[in-house]
Amino acid sequence: MEKAAIVILNYNGEKILKRFFPSIHTLSNYPIVLIDNNSTDGSIRFISDNFTKVQIIRLERNLGYSGGYTSGLELVKGKYEYYILLNSDIAVTPYWDHSLVSQMETWNATAAQPKILSLNEDGFFDYAGASGGYLDLLGYPFCRGRILHTLEKDLGQYDDPVEVDWASGACFCVRTEDFHSAGGFDSHFFAHMEEIDLCIRLRKEGKKIFSFPTVVVYHLGGGTLHKSNPYKTYLNFRNSLYMLRKNLANWDFLKVFLMRIVWDTAAAFHVTLTQGLPHGMAIVKAYLHFLLRKNNLPTTSKTKKRNITVLKNPVHSIIYKYYVEGIKTFSGTR
């Protein structure tokens, strides 16, 4: 069994691959596997013509982030001790992959992420994970370095290795045995928040999730689904509700759900005013589809249910702290 593989999911990403893949290939030490979600552009031809040692797994249809990774990784199961799942729009740094796996072994981590900085805003953390992810008691995610849509400047303030609630799917290192035994990503999510759900399930089994900020990567973001797309808003809100329903006991879910209705209604008005009516309607649609169980969303998890808790930073509502108390930094939530 080999130590690790870098696994990149692709869907019509020729332009992104041409920009980022050559440096990923040059600066990485582990073999690279490309899982393709039935692309129709020239992305697979670009890889196969220029990087002959890259293993390409072709899926018959677009299964999204969650289904694409879970299905594709079944085909390399048993070959590697670790998977490093890497977005195609990531710029890596020297020795990033070896360092990440080495720290996984040192800290006995099941899953982990590096420090993720923004390629769009020089010197600032990236939205997708920053320096490690947390959940408040209503299930809203926030990060060391990112509270809601406010990004902090990286001044080394979150450079310590730390156990977190979830690691970012933009660069997600996981023990293969744990990934497969937990069932991988839930394909019902399609995209967004599936890594948080997986981390919750792993933590329920007593596994540890870490952020290792001495390893640094840079993320472009929006390579497949831009934040301006209302479908992204829909997936974020629908999948957040689904994640809570899966992982909370019935009474606990009801209490959280009633509070979420209040905050998400306010969010619908807010995004309607700031981003347009389609985004507000996307939140309404997310609730309707969740309540009607559209797409056959299951309502139970195979793992034992218990309350979502924040490991190091107990916050009841990050929304309240942000909008009412005016707290815009992670350190301010402590």
N, C-alpha and C positions, 0 to 999 in steps of 0.2 A: 504494500500500500504506500502510495506517495504521500508526502507531507501535506500539500495543499494545492488547490487549483483556483485561479482567478476566473470567475464565471460572469460573463457579460450578457445581458438580455438585449436583443435588438428587434426593433420593428420599424422598417423603412427609415433607418438611421444612417443612410449613406453619407450625408453631409457631416453629421456629427462624428461618425467613425473616421472619416478622412481627417478631421481636425484633431481628434484626441487619441485614436488608437495607436498611431506610430510611436508616440511617447510612452503610452502604457506598455506597449510591446518592448520598447528599449529599456525602460526603467524597472521592469518587473522580473523577478527571478523564478517564479513558479509558472507552470504551464497554464495556457489560457484556453478556456472553452467558451465558445460563442453559441448561445441558444437563440434561434431565430423564430419569431412569432409569425411565420408565413409572410415575410416581406415581399413586396412587389417591385421594389426599386433595385438599384444595382449594388446594395450594401454587401450581399453575400459574395457577389462576383469580386468586389473590391478586396475583401478579406482573403478569399481563396486564391486570387491571382498574386497577392503581395505578401501573404503571411501563411506559407504552406504548412507550418507546424501547428497552426491553431486548429483545434478540433471544432467542427461545426455540427451542431445538432439542429435539424430542421423540423419544426412542428407543423402540423397540417393546417392549423388555423391560429388566429390571434387569441391567445388565452390570457392576455394582460400580464401584469407584473407577477401577481400571485400564482396564477395557473401556469404561466410560462416557465417560471423558475421551478415550481414543484414538479411539473411534468418532465422538464428537461433534466433535472438533477436525478430523477429516478433512473435515467439511462447511464449515469456515471456512478451510481451508488456502489460503494465498496472500494472505489479506486483511490480515494483521498481521505485524510484525517480531518481536513478543514476545507470549507468553501469560503472564498472571499467574493461575495456578490458585489459587483461594481457597476454603477451606472456608466453608460457609454459617454456621458458628458463630464467625466471627472479627469482632472489633470493630477497625476501622481507625482511623488517626489522620490529621490533615490532611497533604496532599501525599505520602502514603505511596506511591502508585503511581508518580508522576513521579520521586520520589527513588530508588525501587528501580530503575527503568529507567535513570535517569541514571548511577547507580553501576555498573550492568551494562556500560554503554558505556565508562565511564571505566576500568574494570578489565579490559575485554575478557573478561567472564565469559560462559559458556554457560548456566549456571543459577545461581540464588542464592535465598537466603531473607533475610527481615528478622530482627530479634530478636523472639522470640515469648514473651510473658509470659502468665502464667496469670490467667484471670478468676476462678478459684475460690480462689486463694491470693494475696492482694494483695501485690505487691512481689516475687513469686517467678517464676522462669522456668517455662515450660510444658513438660510432658513431651514434646510433639510437636515436637522440634527445638531448643528453647531458643535458644542463640546460635550454632548450627552443629553439624553432625553428623560423627562419626568412626566408624571400625570398628577393633576390635582384630584380631589376626591369626587369630582363630577366627571372625570374621564377626559378632561381637556389636556392636550399635550403642551408642554413648554420645554425649553432647553437652557442649559448653561450657555448663555450668549445670545439667546433669542426668546423674547416674550411676545407672543402673538406675532405681529408683523414688524416689531421693532428689533433690529439687529444691533448688537453691541460691537464696538471696536475691539479687536483682539489685542490686549495689552499683556497677555500672559497670565491673566487673572484666573483662568480655568485650566491651567496646565497640569494639574495633579491627576493621576489615575484615580478613578472613582467608580464605585458601583452605582448604576443608574437603573431606572425603570425600563428603558427601552433604548436600543441602538438603531441608528438610522439605516434604512434600506439603501441609501445612496452609496454607502460603503459598509457592508455588513459581513463581518467575519463570524463564522459559526462552526462548531464541531459537527461534523457530518452525522455522527451517530445520534446526537441530540436532535438535530434537524429532522431526520427521518423518523425517529421514534416518536416525536411530537406531531408527526403528520405533515410537516412542512408548512408553507403558507396556505391559508384557507382560500381556495379558488373562488369562493363567493364574493370576495372583496374586489376582485378584478385588478384594482390598483388603489393605492393609498391606504395606510394604516394597517396593512397586513403584517408588517414587521412588528408593530406595537402589540397586536393580538398574539403573535407568536412569542414575543418576549414575556407577555403575561402568562401564557401557558407554560413556558419554561420556568419562570419564577415560581409558579405553583408547585412545580416538581422539585423545588429547592435549588435550582440552577442559578448561577450568577451572571449578570449582564454588566459589562464595563464600558467605560470610555477611556481610551488611551491617547491623550492629546499630544504626547511627544511625537506621534506619527501624524503627519499633516497631508491632507489632500485638498484640492480646490474644485468647487462644483459650479457648473454653469447654471443648471436648473431650467426646467421648462422645455427640455429637449424633445419630449414626446407629447406632453399635455401641458400647455402654458396656463399660468394662473388666471389669465383673462378668459379662459374657456369655462362657461358655466357648468360643463360636465365635471370639471375638477371640483367645483364647489359642491355639486351633488354627491360625488363619491366621498368627499371628506365627511360630510354630515351624515349620509346614510351609513357609511362604514363605521363611524364613531358610535352610532346607536347600536349597530349590529355587534360591535366589539363589547359594548357594555352588556347587552342582552346575553351574549354567550358566556360571559365571565362573572356575572353577578348572580347571586341567589335571587329568587323571585321578589321577595320583599325589599331587598336592598336595591334591586333594579328599579322597582316602582318608585321608591323615594328619590333616587337619582334622576329618573326619567321625568318626574314632575318638575324638578328644578331645571332640567335641561330644556323643557318646553318653554319656560320663561326666558332663559338666556338665549335660546336659539330663535325665538320669536323676535327678540330685540336684534339679534344678528341679521335676521332676514330684512328688517327695516333698514338697518345700517348699510348692508351691502347693496340694497336697492338704491339708496341715496348716493352711495360712493362708487358703485360699480355697474349699476343699471338693473332694471327689472328682471332680466333673465337670471341673474345671480340670486335675487330674492326668491324667485319662483323655483330655482333649483333646490333651495332649502325646503320649501313647501313640498316639492316633489319627493325629496329624500324621505321626509316624514311619512308621506302617503305610501310610498313603496315599502318602507320599513313596516308600517302598521298592517299593510295588506300582504306582507311577505312576498312581494313581487320578486321574480327570479328565484323563487323557492328558497329564500333565506331561512336556514334552520334557526331555531331559537335556543338551542342548548349546546353546551360544550361537553366533550367526552371527559375533560379533566374536572377535578373537584372544584366546585365554585367557592369563592370567598371574595371579600371586598377588595377592590383595587386600592392599594395604599401607595403613597409616595415614600420611597425608602429613606431619603436623606433630607427631604425638604417638605414637610407636611403643609399643604396649602388647600384650603377648602374650595376656593374658586379663584383661579388665576384671572378670570374675566373681571371679577369684583376688584381684585388688587390693581389690575391694569387701568380700568376705566373709572373706578370710584376713588381708590387710594392714590392713583397716579404712579404706581410702581412700574418701571419700564426695564429694569435690569434683574437678572437672576439673583444677584447678591442682595437685592432689596427684598426678596421674598423670604429670606432666612429669618 
